[in-house]
């Protein structure tokens, strides 16, 4: 009969190997989600090809805040930055999803924000991430007293978060 301690000693490496294989097959990695070589990002005010005013300022501010809160990167001036994140608001579509019964007024709307952006390493000149026609949506069912600007801000926040998600490392 084999002693329980010996069985444990024999099975421990097998169990550890099985656990590592399970983690690897599930898409987990021990690599950090963000590039360790990048410390700073410059984010100039994005361009805006739409007729909606101030969206470029509001989106740039939301991206800056997302970078500072959700990544190890720091937002800095272009002169001091390792990388540069530039972009353009290409279009903003507003779709009516449902109308109020008997009034034909919008009840539920959806804003679709479409942007192009490029994240470039200023030290090497290499493009790290480039996205064209990158779209995010925000659905809004306005409550009594809620303003259209509230729905717009929600769309801006969702777009900013999605752009910052793209700054993660390729695995």
Buried (B, 14 or more C-beta within 10 A) or exposed (E): EEEEEEEEEEEEEEEEEEEEEEEEEEEEEEEEEBBEEBBBBBBEEBBBEBEBEEBBEBBBBBBBBBBEEBBEBBBBEBEEBBBBBBBBBBBBEBEEEEEEEEEEEBBBBBBBBBBBBBBBBBEEEEEBBEBEEBBBBBBBEBEEEEEEEEBBBBBBBBBBBBBBEBBBEEE
